[in-house]
Amino acid sequence: MAVYNKIHNAFKLDGVHYTYHNLKVFALEISNSEIEFKKSIGQFLTAWLDNSNTVSATTSGSTGSPKQMQLKKEAMWQSALATGQYFKLQANQKALHCLPSNYIAGKMMLVRAMALGLDIDLVAPTSTPLKNTTKSYDFCAMVPLQLQNSLSKIDTIKTLIVGGAQVSKLLQDQLKNISTSVYETYGMTETLSHIAVRPLHKDNTKSSFNLLPHVSIHKDNRNCLVINAPKIHPNPIVTNDIVKLNTKTSFEFLGRYDTVINSGGLKFIPEQIEQKLQGTVDFRFFIASVPDKVLGERIVIVVEAEMNTVNKSWFKVLSTYEVPKQIYYVAQFVETKTGKVNRRATLELIDSMHRS
């Protein structure tokens, strides 16, 4: 029997102890559930417990079209062990699962429970996951919106990891005086969830991500992160994420290489401009570019708000060249199925509106 088939003997799901064989029966039962989130959990567990050494997963589609991937179960198991080692998770500790199980983050919560012997409770992956909970938990994973909506009860969770989208400065500031240890994660489907985390509950001016065990990094000639994680992927993973390496085991995320703006011969990273505007612009927004006959590209801001609601005085925090040359308003951003803003699709929507 492969390592990933040897479910920890302390593993519980909704308070019930399961072995490999009776979990297989349970998984088949809930695969036919009319409750969607339970159905996806059953389908994943059924796939996990079959004779194949891989499971399929869908990427979020935030930087391109969603795609199906085959992930090695052994690699997912090793990733779960690394998370357990980093956060010192112990058998019989309580975990809460509140993410969709048809994406990697939700799948990995289940794998961690099976690998580490956690007692994991299942709740629907809503925007208010703690609304009806009365228990306390040692470990949980959320997306930023769930965390934002759970602040009043967040002290019921000892350690929380948050990913799927960047955590806003406003939300970071709200985490300063809480008892929960909150960590932002860095990762993607290809890295089987996170390979690095950074604390948000401490001095959040320290923006370094710290690597999990058995991971090393370097930069390529574009200054983009290259990840070496032999226990979860046989080859180096080359990303499009521009980073600053602080030490051999820590880095800062600066922005995406494929969104860098070349305006008048100067290069700008949209995420850095957005960082300056965090807490100043009152609406959801992002920085992008559109073609310009003189500059090549001109910087624009896309705002999820009604027309003419942006106050240009908000741009005082920016340098002259960073100030958006145009403001685009949209009633609602296009989002991926995991709730991330799909910048490319939103820009395409704006373009079609202006052409119609």
C-alpha positions, 0 to 999 in steps of 0.5 A: 500500500502506498504511503498516501493510502495509510490514513492516520489512525487518529483521523476523524471527519465530523467527529467520526473515526474513519479507516481507509476502507470505511472512508471509501464507503462514506465517500461513495455515499456523499458523492451522490449528495444533493448538497453540492459542497458535500458532493465535491468532498465525496468525489475528491475522497473517492478519487483519492482512495481509488487505485490511481496515483493521481487526482485531477484538479482545476486551476483558478483561472486568475491569470489565464483560462482554467485548466485541468491538471493531474496531481500526484497523490504522493506529492500532495501527501508530502505537502501536507506533512510539510505544512504539519511540520511548519505549523507544528500540527499534532494528531487529534487537533481540531480543524475546520474545512470551509473551502470548496473541495473542487479546487486545490486549497480545499482538497489539501485541507482534507489531505492534511487531515488524513495525513496528520490525524486531524479531527476535521469538521465540514461546513459549507464554503460560504462567505461567512464560515463561522456564522453557525459554529460554536466550537474552537479550532486549532487550524483552518484555511480561508480566503480573504473575504471569509476572514473579513467576515469572520473577524468577530469570531476569529479568536475561536481559531488558533492558527489560520492560513489565508490565500487565494487572493492578496490580503488588503492593507485594510484587512491586515490592519484589522489583524493587529490586535487579535489572538489568532495566528494568521498567515498569508500563503504563497502558492498555486495549484502546481505547488499543491497549495502553499510553499511559503507563508508570511505572518499577518498577526505580528508586525505586518510591515514585514512582508517576507514570505518564509519557505516551508520545509524541503523548498528552495528558491532562486530568481531567473533573468527576469527576476521571477521566482523559481521554486525547487520543491523535489518532494512535490514536483520533480522539476523546478517550477518557473513562475511569472512572479517578480520577487525580491530575495531577502534570504535563502529562505524568504522573499517578497512578492512584488508583482506579475511579470506578465502585467508589467507596464512599459510606459514611455520607456519606464517600467511599472509593476501594477501591484506596487502602485496598488499597494500605495493606493490601499486604504486610500481608494474607497472601492475595489480597484486594480491598476492596468494598462491600455495601448498608447500611440505615444507612450506605448502603454498608458497606466489606467485604473479600473474601479468597481463603482459608479461613474465619477466617484473617484477623487483624483486627490487620492492619487497624491500618494503616487509619483507623477509617472504612476498616476493613472492617465484614465479611470474606467468604471465597471459595475462589477468585476469579472471573477473566477470561480474561486472569487479572484478578480479576473483582470484580463476578463474585466478589461475585455469587458470594458473594451467590449463596452467601449466598442459597442 
